[in-house]
Amino acid sequence: DTKVVLELGAWIGLSTRWIADRAPNARVITIDHWLGSPENANDKLIPILYDQFIANCWNYRARIIPVRLSTVRGVEQIKQLGIKPDVAYVDAGHDYDSAARDIRMCTEFGCPLVGDDFNPNSWPGVVKAVWEEAIIAQRCLQIRGSAWCMDKRW
């Protein structure tokens, strides 16, 4: 029954395609500035990130809506348009401040939130942000490997 999936952070579109495959009746709105982040500043893909995303997602072009903005501005626009996602996938910034902000913004939609990179050795900021929001928003948190899901309130 999923009709709208909101994805924060797309990189080259692999997760976007994965989502589209598993939600075949949904539109996937993916927000990314496609400028990379500090941890991958030297990645040779940076200059062609957006073009690579488009190429990788071309077969899904009827259902994927790329929004080339920061997550803050993109989510603000989604809210202004009155769009309410059925689920939000959060995988943009991996530092604590960015992850906490993105998770907090998506919590306001009231839908389940999912993400990955729940690994204290690699991404301690993500782990802290996920735990913190689950406690503050009083949402059930499930963790499988490095994937996480926040759902209904306790």
Contacts in CASP RR format, 6 or more apart in sequence:
PFRMAT RR
TARGET T0000
AUTHOR 0000-0000-0000
METHOD contacts of the structure
MODEL  1
DTKVVLELGAWIGLSTRWIADRAPNARVITIDHWLGSPENANDKLIPILY
DQFIANCWNYRARIIPVRLSTVRGVEQIKQLGIKPDVAYVDAGHDYDSAA
RDIRMCTEFGCPLVGDDFNPNSWPGVVKAVWEEAIIAQRCLQIRGSAWCM
DKRW
1 25 0 8 1.000
1 86 0 8 1.000
2 23 0 8 1.000
2 25 0 8 1.000
2 26 0 8 1.000
2 86 0 8 1.000
2 87 0 8 1.000
3 25 0 8 1.000
3 26 0 8 1.000
3 27 0 8 1.000
3 86 0 8 1.000
4 26 0 8 1.000
4 27 0 8 1.000
4 29 0 8 1.000
4 83 0 8 1.000
4 84 0 8 1.000
4 85 0 8 1.000
4 86 0 8 1.000
5 19 0 8 1.000
5 23 0 8 1.000
5 26 0 8 1.000
5 27 0 8 1.000
5 28 0 8 1.000
5 29 0 8 1.000
5 85 0 8 1.000
5 86 0 8 1.000
5 87 0 8 1.000
5 88 0 8 1.000
5 89 0 8 1.000
6 29 0 8 1.000
6 30 0 8 1.000
6 31 0 8 1.000
6 75 0 8 1.000
6 78 0 8 1.000
6 83 0 8 1.000
6 85 0 8 1.000
6 87 0 8 1.000
6 88 0 8 1.000
6 89 0 8 1.000
6 106 0 8 1.000
6 109 0 8 1.000
7 15 0 8 1.000
7 16 0 8 1.000
7 19 0 8 1.000
7 28 0 8 1.000
7 29 0 8 1.000
7 30 0 8 1.000
7 31 0 8 1.000
7 88 0 8 1.000
7 89 0 8 1.000
7 91 0 8 1.000
8 30 0 8 1.000
8 31 0 8 1.000
8 32 0 8 1.000
8 71 0 8 1.000
8 75 0 8 1.000
8 88 0 8 1.000
8 89 0 8 1.000
8 90 0 8 1.000
8 91 0 8 1.000
8 92 0 8 1.000
8 102 0 8 1.000
8 106 0 8 1.000
9 15 0 8 1.000
9 30 0 8 1.000
9 31 0 8 1.000
9 32 0 8 1.000
9 71 0 8 1.000
9 91 0 8 1.000
9 92 0 8 1.000
9 93 0 8 1.000
10 16 0 8 1.000
10 30 0 8 1.000
10 31 0 8 1.000
10 32 0 8 1.000
10 34 0 8 1.000
10 53 0 8 1.000
10 66 0 8 1.000
11 32 0 8 1.000
11 36 0 8 1.000
11 49 0 8 1.000
11 53 0 8 1.000
12 45 0 8 1.000
12 49 0 8 1.000
12 52 0 8 1.000
12 53 0 8 1.000
12 56 0 8 1.000
13 30 0 8 1.000
13 53 0 8 1.000
13 56 0 8 1.000
13 57 0 8 1.000
14 56 0 8 1.000
15 89 0 8 1.000
15 91 0 8 1.000
15 116 0 8 1.000
16 28 0 8 1.000
16 30 0 8 1.000
16 53 0 8 1.000
16 56 0 8 1.000
16 57 0 8 1.000
16 60 0 8 1.000
16 64 0 8 1.000
17 56 0 8 1.000
17 57 0 8 1.000
17 60 0 8 1.000
19 26 0 8 1.000
19 28 0 8 1.000
19 89 0 8 1.000
20 26 0 8 1.000
20 28 0 8 1.000
20 57 0 8 1.000
20 60 0 8 1.000
20 63 0 8 1.000
20 64 0 8 1.000
23 87 0 8 1.000
26 63 0 8 1.000
26 86 0 8 1.000
27 63 0 8 1.000
27 64 0 8 1.000
27 65 0 8 1.000
28 60 0 8 1.000
28 63 0 8 1.000
28 64 0 8 1.000
28 65 0 8 1.000
29 65 0 8 1.000
29 67 0 8 1.000
29 78 0 8 1.000
29 83 0 8 1.000
29 85 0 8 1.000
30 64 0 8 1.000
30 65 0 8 1.000
30 66 0 8 1.000
30 67 0 8 1.000
31 67 0 8 1.000
31 69 0 8 1.000
31 70 0 8 1.000
31 71 0 8 1.000
31 74 0 8 1.000
31 75 0 8 1.000
31 78 0 8 1.000
31 92 0 8 1.000
32 53 0 8 1.000
32 66 0 8 1.000
32 67 0 8 1.000
32 68 0 8 1.000
32 71 0 8 1.000
32 92 0 8 1.000
33 68 0 8 1.000
33 69 0 8 1.000
33 70 0 8 1.000
34 49 0 8 1.000
34 50 0 8 1.000
34 53 0 8 1.000
34 68 0 8 1.000
35 46 0 8 1.000
35 49 0 8 1.000
36 43 0 8 1.000
36 46 0 8 1.000
36 49 0 8 1.000
37 93 0 8 1.000
37 94 0 8 1.000
38 95 0 8 1.000
39 94 0 8 1.000
40 46 0 8 1.000
45 52 0 8 1.000
50 66 0 8 1.000
50 68 0 8 1.000
53 66 0 8 1.000
54 66 0 8 1.000
57 64 0 8 1.000
57 66 0 8 1.000
67 74 0 8 1.000
67 77 0 8 1.000
67 78 0 8 1.000
69 77 0 8 1.000
71 92 0 8 1.000
71 93 0 8 1.000
71 98 0 8 1.000
71 101 0 8 1.000
71 102 0 8 1.000
71 105 0 8 1.000
72 101 0 8 1.000
72 105 0 8 1.000
75 102 0 8 1.000
75 105 0 8 1.000
75 106 0 8 1.000
78 85 0 8 1.000
79 108 0 8 1.000
84 109 0 8 1.000
84 111 0 8 1.000
85 109 0 8 1.000
85 111 0 8 1.000
86 111 0 8 1.000
87 111 0 8 1.000
87 112 0 8 1.000
87 113 0 8 1.000
87 114 0 8 1.000
88 106 0 8 1.000
88 109 0 8 1.000
88 111 0 8 1.000
88 112 0 8 1.000
88 113 0 8 1.000
88 114 0 8 1.000
89 113 0 8 1.000
89 114 0 8 1.000
89 115 0 8 1.000
90 99 0 8 1.000
90 102 0 8 1.000
90 103 0 8 1.000
90 106 0 8 1.000
90 113 0 8 1.000
90 114 0 8 1.000
90 115 0 8 1.000
91 115 0 8 1.000
91 116 0 8 1.000
91 117 0 8 1.000
92 98 0 8 1.000
92 99 0 8 1.000
92 102 0 8 1.000
93 99 0 8 1.000
93 102 0 8 1.000
94 117 0 8 1.000
94 123 0 8 1.000
94 125 0 8 1.000
94 126 0 8 1.000
95 125 0 8 1.000
96 124 0 8 1.000
96 125 0 8 1.000
96 126 0 8 1.000
96 128 0 8 1.000
96 129 0 8 1.000
99 123 0 8 1.000
99 125 0 8 1.000
99 126 0 8 1.000
99 128 0 8 1.000
99 129 0 8 1.000
99 130 0 8 1.000
100 125 0 8 1.000
100 128 0 8 1.000
100 129 0 8 1.000
100 132 0 8 1.000
100 133 0 8 1.000
103 113 0 8 1.000
103 129 0 8 1.000
103 130 0 8 1.000
103 133 0 8 1.000
103 150 0 8 1.000
104 133 0 8 1.000
106 113 0 8 1.000
107 113 0 8 1.000
107 133 0 8 1.000
107 137 0 8 1.000
107 139 0 8 1.000
107 150 0 8 1.000
112 149 0 8 1.000
112 150 0 8 1.000
112 151 0 8 1.000
112 152 0 8 1.000
113 139 0 8 1.000
113 149 0 8 1.000
113 150 0 8 1.000
114 147 0 8 1.000
114 148 0 8 1.000
114 149 0 8 1.000
114 150 0 8 1.000
115 147 0 8 1.000
115 148 0 8 1.000
115 149 0 8 1.000
116 146 0 8 1.000
116 147 0 8 1.000
116 148 0 8 1.000
117 123 0 8 1.000
117 126 0 8 1.000
117 146 0 8 1.000
118 126 0 8 1.000
118 127 0 8 1.000
118 130 0 8 1.000
118 143 0 8 1.000
118 145 0 8 1.000
118 146 0 8 1.000
118 147 0 8 1.000
118 148 0 8 1.000
119 126 0 8 1.000
119 127 0 8 1.000
119 146 0 8 1.000
120 127 0 8 1.000
130 141 0 8 1.000
130 148 0 8 1.000
130 150 0 8 1.000
131 141 0 8 1.000
133 139 0 8 1.000
133 150 0 8 1.000
134 140 0 8 1.000
134 141 0 8 1.000
134 150 0 8 1.000
137 150 0 8 1.000
137 153 0 8 1.000
138 153 0 8 1.000
138 154 0 8 1.000
139 150 0 8 1.000
139 151 0 8 1.000
139 152 0 8 1.000
139 153 0 8 1.000
139 154 0 8 1.000
140 150 0 8 1.000
140 151 0 8 1.000
140 152 0 8 1.000
140 153 0 8 1.000
140 154 0 8 1.000
141 148 0 8 1.000
141 149 0 8 1.000
141 150 0 8 1.000
142 148 0 8 1.000
142 149 0 8 1.000
142 151 0 8 1.000
143 149 0 8 1.000
END
